[in-house]
Amino acid sequence: MGKIKVQKLNLLQQLAGLKRDFPFGESKIIDRKRLQWIGILKSSPIGDEYKVKLTYELGKNPNVFVMDPTPLKLAKGKKSLPHVYDHKKQRLCLYYPDWKEWNSSKSIAQTVMLWAIEWLYHYELWKITGEWLGGGTVHGATKKDIVTNETNNKI
């Protein structure tokens, strides 16, 4: 059996998905290889509102930033946000790029944007409990490190 060739979504297809699924934000192509979505996301109907910016450049992974509020409030007794790549820019850690959880054959609207909403949900729980319940791992860990750690910690 041969490999199944997966079709990559082009910038216009990604833009169309964002406009369809997140029409309340501003979606645009910045130049021929980059797009941006800026809008308000909520973790739930009773959750807070967050101004979020998604950026995507062809051939790279999408990035999601919380633009407002800035800085995001911390849980009591905590000195930094959990699961962000850049604390100052509030770039969210939504998936493991090295694990290829997202690739250009997947709709940004139906993956990355939903992961951002899920991150906001877990962030709001973290503010209350001080415990990150959204899963994840230490940044810089390899898949082997994580699988080994999960295996060793099983009861």
C-alpha positions as CSV (number, residue, x, y, z in Angstrom):
1,M,0.0,0.0,0.0
2,G,1.2,3.5,-0.9
3,K,1.1,6.5,1.3
4,I,-2.0,8.6,1.2
5,K,-1.2,12.1,0.0
6,V,-2.8,14.7,2.3
7,Q,-3.8,17.9,0.6
8,K,-2.5,21.0,2.3
9,L,-5.0,23.9,2.8
10,N,-3.9,27.1,1.1
11,L,-4.2,30.5,2.7
12,L,-7.5,31.3,1.1
13,Q,-9.0,28.0,2.3
14,Q,-7.7,28.7,5.9
15,L,-9.1,32.2,5.7
16,A,-12.5,30.9,4.5
17,G,-12.7,28.6,7.4
18,L,-11.9,31.4,9.9
19,K,-14.5,33.6,8.3
20,R,-17.1,30.8,8.3
21,D,-16.5,29.6,11.9
22,F,-15.4,32.8,13.6
23,P,-17.2,35.6,11.6
24,F,-17.2,37.9,14.6
25,G,-13.5,38.5,14.3
26,E,-11.5,40.3,11.6
27,S,-9.8,37.9,9.2
28,K,-7.4,39.0,6.6
29,I,-4.5,38.0,4.5
30,I,-1.5,40.3,5.3
31,D,0.6,39.4,2.3
32,R,0.7,36.5,0.0
33,K,1.8,34.0,2.6
34,R,0.5,35.3,6.0
35,L,-3.0,35.6,7.5
36,Q,-4.3,37.1,10.7
37,W,-7.5,36.8,12.8
38,I,-8.3,39.2,15.6
39,G,-11.4,38.9,17.7
40,I,-13.0,38.2,21.0
41,L,-13.1,34.7,22.4
42,K,-14.8,33.3,25.5
43,S,-14.1,30.0,27.2
44,S,-17.8,29.4,27.8
45,P,-21.0,31.4,27.8
46,I,-20.2,32.7,31.4
47,G,-16.5,33.0,30.8
48,D,-14.6,36.3,30.5
49,E,-13.9,37.9,27.1
50,Y,-10.4,37.9,25.7
51,K,-9.1,39.8,22.7
52,V,-7.1,37.2,20.8
53,K,-4.8,37.4,17.7
54,L,-4.0,34.4,15.6
55,T,-1.2,34.6,13.1
56,Y,-0.3,32.1,10.4
57,E,2.4,32.0,7.8
58,L,2.5,29.3,5.2
59,G,5.1,26.7,6.1
60,K,5.0,27.6,9.8
61,N,2.8,26.8,12.8
62,P,0.0,29.1,13.7
63,N,0.5,31.3,16.8
64,V,-2.2,32.6,19.2
65,F,-1.7,35.6,21.5
66,V,-4.0,37.1,24.1
67,M,-3.9,40.8,23.4
68,D,-6.3,41.9,26.1
69,P,-6.3,41.8,29.1
70,T,-2.6,42.3,29.4
71,P,-1.1,41.1,31.5
72,L,-3.4,38.1,32.2
73,K,-4.2,37.8,35.9
74,L,-2.2,35.2,37.8
75,A,-3.6,32.6,40.2
76,K,-3.1,33.5,43.8
77,G,0.5,32.7,44.8
78,K,1.7,32.1,41.2
79,K,4.5,34.1,39.6
80,S,3.9,33.2,35.9
81,L,1.3,31.9,33.5
82,P,1.2,28.2,32.7
83,H,1.5,26.9,29.2
84,V,2.7,30.0,27.3
85,Y,5.7,30.3,25.1
86,D,6.2,34.0,25.6
87,H,5.0,35.5,28.9
88,K,5.3,39.1,27.7
89,K,3.5,38.5,24.4
90,Q,1.2,36.0,26.0
91,R,1.7,33.5,23.2
92,L,-0.3,30.4,24.1
93,C,1.0,26.9,24.2
94,L,-1.8,24.9,22.5
95,Y,-0.1,21.8,21.2
96,Y,3.3,20.1,20.7
97,P,4.7,21.3,17.4
98,D,7.3,18.5,17.5
99,W,4.5,15.9,17.6
100,K,3.0,17.2,14.4
101,E,-0.4,17.6,16.1
102,W,-1.2,20.4,13.7
103,N,-0.2,20.5,10.0
104,S,-1.3,22.6,7.0
105,S,-3.8,19.9,5.9
106,K,-5.9,20.8,9.0
107,S,-8.2,23.7,9.3
108,I,-7.0,26.3,11.7
109,A,-10.6,27.2,12.5
110,Q,-11.4,23.7,13.5
111,T,-8.3,22.9,15.5
112,V,-6.1,25.8,16.7
113,M,-9.0,28.2,17.4
114,L,-10.8,25.5,19.4
115,W,-7.6,24.7,21.3
116,A,-7.3,28.4,22.1
117,I,-10.8,28.4,23.6
118,E,-10.0,25.3,25.6
119,W,-6.8,27.0,26.8
120,L,-8.8,29.9,28.0
121,Y,-11.2,27.6,29.8
122,H,-8.3,25.9,31.7
123,Y,-6.7,29.3,32.3
124,E,-9.9,30.4,34.1
125,L,-9.9,27.3,36.2
126,W,-6.2,27.8,37.0
127,K,-7.0,31.3,38.2
128,I,-9.5,29.9,40.7
129,T,-7.6,26.7,41.8
130,G,-4.0,27.5,41.2
131,E,-3.7,24.1,39.4
132,W,-3.4,23.7,35.7
133,L,-5.9,21.1,34.7
134,G,-5.4,21.3,31.0
135,G,-2.7,18.7,30.6
136,G,0.5,19.4,28.8
137,T,4.1,19.0,29.6
138,V,7.2,20.9,30.4
139,H,8.3,23.0,27.5
140,G,11.4,21.4,25.8
141,A,10.5,17.9,26.8
142,T,10.6,15.3,24.0
143,K,7.8,12.8,23.2
144,K,10.1,10.0,24.6
145,D,10.5,12.0,27.9
146,I,6.7,12.4,28.2
147,V,5.8,8.8,27.4
148,T,8.5,7.5,29.8
149,N,7.3,9.8,32.6
150,E,3.6,8.8,32.0
151,T,4.6,5.1,32.0
152,N,6.7,5.4,35.2
153,N,4.0,7.3,37.0
154,K,1.2,4.8,36.4
155,I,-0.4,3.2,39.5
